[in-house]
Protein backbone atom coordinates (compact mmCIF):
# COMPACT_ATOMS: atom_id res chain seq x y z
CA UNK A 1 0.00 0.00 0.00
CA UNK A 2 1.32 3.44 -0.89
CA UNK A 3 0.22 6.32 1.32
CA UNK A 4 0.89 9.99 0.69
CA UNK A 5 0.32 12.81 3.15
CA UNK A 6 -0.39 16.01 1.25
CA UNK A 7 0.38 19.21 3.08
CA UNK A 8 2.76 22.12 3.33
CA UNK A 9 4.14 21.22 6.74
CA UNK A 10 1.55 22.98 8.90
CA UNK A 11 0.62 21.57 12.34
CA UNK A 12 -2.50 19.87 10.90
CA UNK A 13 -0.44 18.17 8.22
CA UNK A 14 2.05 16.96 10.81
CA UNK A 15 -0.81 15.67 12.97
CA UNK A 16 -2.24 13.68 10.04
CA UNK A 17 1.18 12.17 9.35
CA UNK A 18 1.64 11.22 13.02
CA UNK A 19 -1.83 9.63 13.26
CA UNK A 20 -1.31 7.73 10.00
CA UNK A 21 2.10 6.39 11.04
CA UNK A 22 0.70 5.38 14.45
CA UNK A 23 -2.20 3.46 12.87
CA UNK A 24 0.18 1.66 10.48
CA UNK A 25 2.50 0.66 13.32
CA UNK A 26 -0.26 -0.36 15.75
CA UNK A 27 -2.05 -2.52 13.18
CA UNK A 28 0.90 -4.04 11.34
CA UNK A 29 -0.19 -2.55 8.01
CA UNK A 30 2.30 -3.04 5.18
CA UNK A 31 2.58 0.46 3.73
CA UNK A 32 5.04 3.07 2.64
CA UNK A 33 4.37 6.64 3.70
CA UNK A 34 5.65 9.71 1.93
CA UNK A 35 4.97 13.41 2.31
CA UNK A 36 4.09 15.73 -0.55
CA UNK A 37 4.77 19.34 0.39
CA UNK A 38 5.12 20.96 -3.03
CA UNK A 39 1.96 22.96 -3.80
CA UNK A 40 1.93 22.10 -7.52
CA UNK A 41 2.13 18.37 -6.72
CA UNK A 42 -0.72 18.70 -4.20
CA UNK A 43 -2.88 20.50 -6.78
CA UNK A 44 -2.31 17.63 -9.24
CA UNK A 45 -4.35 15.46 -6.86
CA UNK A 46 -7.22 17.98 -7.08
CA UNK A 47 -6.73 18.96 -3.44
CA UNK A 48 -7.34 22.57 -2.47
CA UNK A 49 -7.53 22.07 1.31
CA UNK A 50 -4.84 20.31 3.29
CA UNK A 51 -4.07 18.08 4.96
CA UNK A 52 -5.06 15.26 2.65
CA UNK A 53 -4.53 11.51 2.71
CA UNK A 54 -3.92 9.58 -0.52
CA UNK A 55 -4.03 5.78 -0.54
CA UNK A 56 -2.79 4.00 -3.65
CA UNK A 57 -3.28 7.13 -5.76
CA UNK A 58 -6.81 7.92 -4.53
CA UNK A 59 -7.61 10.88 -2.27
CA UNK A 60 -9.56 9.40 0.65
CA UNK A 61 -9.58 12.36 3.02
CA UNK A 62 -8.95 16.10 2.77
CA UNK A 63 -9.24 19.32 4.70
CA UNK A 64 -9.34 17.96 8.25
CA UNK A 65 -7.64 15.82 10.87
CA UNK A 66 -9.33 12.42 11.26
CA UNK A 67 -9.43 10.23 14.34
CA UNK A 68 -7.14 7.21 14.57
CA UNK A 69 -10.20 4.98 14.18
CA UNK A 70 -11.20 6.72 10.94
CA UNK A 71 -7.69 6.35 9.50
CA UNK A 72 -7.72 2.66 10.49
CA UNK A 73 -11.00 2.16 8.62
CA UNK A 74 -9.64 3.97 5.55
CA UNK A 75 -6.52 1.79 5.49
CA UNK A 76 -8.09 -1.58 6.25
CA UNK A 77 -11.21 -1.58 4.07
C-alpha positions as a Markdown table, in Angstrom:
| # | Residue | x | y | z |
|---|---|---|---|---|
| 1 | Unk | 0.0 | 0.0 | 0.0 |
| 2 | Unk | 1.3 | 3.4 | -0.9 |
| 3 | Unk | 0.2 | 6.3 | 1.3 |
| 4 | Unk | 0.9 | 10.0 | 0.7 |
| 5 | Unk | 0.3 | 12.8 | 3.2 |
| 6 | Unk | -0.4 | 16.0 | 1.2 |
| 7 | Unk | 0.4 | 19.2 | 3.1 |
| 8 | Unk | 2.8 | 22.1 | 3.3 |
| 9 | Unk | 4.1 | 21.2 | 6.7 |
| 10 | Unk | 1.6 | 23.0 | 8.9 |
| 11 | Unk | 0.6 | 21.6 | 12.3 |
| 12 | Unk | -2.5 | 19.9 | 10.9 |
| 13 | Unk | -0.4 | 18.2 | 8.2 |
| 14 | Unk | 2.1 | 17.0 | 10.8 |
| 15 | Unk | -0.8 | 15.7 | 13.0 |
| 16 | Unk | -2.2 | 13.7 | 10.0 |
| 17 | Unk | 1.2 | 12.2 | 9.4 |
| 18 | Unk | 1.6 | 11.2 | 13.0 |
| 19 | Unk | -1.8 | 9.6 | 13.3 |
| 20 | Unk | -1.3 | 7.7 | 10.0 |
| 21 | Unk | 2.1 | 6.4 | 11.0 |
| 22 | Unk | 0.7 | 5.4 | 14.5 |
| 23 | Unk | -2.2 | 3.5 | 12.9 |
| 24 | Unk | 0.2 | 1.7 | 10.5 |
| 25 | Unk | 2.5 | 0.7 | 13.3 |
| 26 | Unk | -0.3 | -0.4 | 15.7 |
| 27 | Unk | -2.0 | -2.5 | 13.2 |
| 28 | Unk | 0.9 | -4.0 | 11.3 |
| 29 | Unk | -0.2 | -2.6 | 8.0 |
| 30 | Unk | 2.3 | -3.0 | 5.2 |
| 31 | Unk | 2.6 | 0.5 | 3.7 |
| 32 | Unk | 5.0 | 3.1 | 2.6 |
| 33 | Unk | 4.4 | 6.6 | 3.7 |
| 34 | Unk | 5.6 | 9.7 | 1.9 |
| 35 | Unk | 5.0 | 13.4 | 2.3 |
| 36 | Unk | 4.1 | 15.7 | -0.5 |
| 37 | Unk | 4.8 | 19.3 | 0.4 |
| 38 | Unk | 5.1 | 21.0 | -3.0 |
| 39 | Unk | 2.0 | 23.0 | -3.8 |
| 40 | Unk | 1.9 | 22.1 | -7.5 |
| 41 | Unk | 2.1 | 18.4 | -6.7 |
| 42 | Unk | -0.7 | 18.7 | -4.2 |
| 43 | Unk | -2.9 | 20.5 | -6.8 |
| 44 | Unk | -2.3 | 17.6 | -9.2 |
| 45 | Unk | -4.4 | 15.5 | -6.9 |
| 46 | Unk | -7.2 | 18.0 | -7.1 |
| 47 | Unk | -6.7 | 19.0 | -3.4 |
| 48 | Unk | -7.3 | 22.6 | -2.5 |
| 49 | Unk | -7.5 | 22.1 | 1.3 |
| 50 | Unk | -4.8 | 20.3 | 3.3 |
| 51 | Unk | -4.1 | 18.1 | 5.0 |
| 52 | Unk | -5.1 | 15.3 | 2.7 |
| 53 | Unk | -4.5 | 11.5 | 2.7 |
| 54 | Unk | -3.9 | 9.6 | -0.5 |
| 55 | Unk | -4.0 | 5.8 | -0.5 |
| 56 | Unk | -2.8 | 4.0 | -3.7 |
| 57 | Unk | -3.3 | 7.1 | -5.8 |
| 58 | Unk | -6.8 | 7.9 | -4.5 |
| 59 | Unk | -7.6 | 10.9 | -2.3 |
| 60 | Unk | -9.6 | 9.4 | 0.6 |
| 61 | Unk | -9.6 | 12.4 | 3.0 |
| 62 | Unk | -9.0 | 16.1 | 2.8 |
| 63 | Unk | -9.2 | 19.3 | 4.7 |
| 64 | Unk | -9.3 | 18.0 | 8.3 |
| 65 | Unk | -7.6 | 15.8 | 10.9 |
| 66 | Unk | -9.3 | 12.4 | 11.3 |
| 67 | Unk | -9.4 | 10.2 | 14.3 |
| 68 | Unk | -7.1 | 7.2 | 14.6 |
| 69 | Unk | -10.2 | 5.0 | 14.2 |
| 70 | Unk | -11.2 | 6.7 | 10.9 |
| 71 | Unk | -7.7 | 6.3 | 9.5 |
| 72 | Unk | -7.7 | 2.7 | 10.5 |
| 73 | Unk | -11.0 | 2.2 | 8.6 |
| 74 | Unk | -9.6 | 4.0 | 5.6 |
| 75 | Unk | -6.5 | 1.8 | 5.5 |
| 76 | Unk | -8.1 | -1.6 | 6.2 |
| 77 | Unk | -11.2 | -1.6 | 4.1 |
